[in-house]
């Protein structure tokens, strides 16, 4: 088995980050995969791109979906999870995570935590 990465850009506070980590952990466990590490980047990505610049569209998304609401402690963050599994299982885990993070699919809705997947 190989360690594969799940990578998400998020606009989240600590509770939102914990929610996403819980989704990833549950999806991995349900498919017999193992999460072996978490990395969070809040400042600068490899190549020198600021996290805030990379994920500014998520900040805009949250503001559009929550007009007039205070974002509180939300900040852009890149979350990377190391998952030990086969490629087929990694694909299943990723699909399950995306479905759980966005249960409404393509219908109009407000995301609990604005996100993008790499």
Secondary structure, DSSP 4 states (H G I P E B T S, - for coil): -EEEEEEEEEEE-HHHHHHHHHHHHHHHHHTT-EEEEEEEESSB-TTS-BHHHHTHHHHHHHHHHTTT---TT-EEEEEEEEEEE-HHHHHHHHHHHHHHHTTTTTSS---SSEEEE-
